[in-house]
């Protein structure tokens, strides 16, 4: 029986965590493969467990978090809930 490939271990940014705005809370996850200097990836998870992910990686975790904040400033936190299908940014 073939063994399942192991999921790579991830390093999560200290900037990851719950974020609340306008009475709505989402989980921001900024991560990269553990033990590497690879670019950071970002996902936002809603309370309904919808997953919104950014296609393009970020050079730093701060750059990723700043993009998250810019998205909220531009579109509002509820923009993560407005689409029928989970979004890819």
Long-range contacts (C-beta under 8 A, 24 or more apart in sequence): 8-33, 8-34, 9-33, 9-34, 9-35, 10-34, 11-35, 11-36, 13-40, 13-61, 13-64, 13-65, 14-61, 15-61, 15-62, 15-64, 15-65, 19-68, 19-72, 19-77, 21-72, 21-76, 21-77, 22-76, 22-77, 22-78, 24-77, 24-78, 24-81, 26-77, 26-80, 28-65, 28-68, 30-58, 30-61, 30-64, 30-65, 40-64, 42-67, 42-68, 44-68, 44-80, 46-80, 46-81, 48-81, 50-80, 50-81, 50-86, 51-86, 52-80, 52-86, 52-87, 52-88, 52-89, 53-86, 53-88, 53-89, 54-88, 54-89, 55-88, 55-89
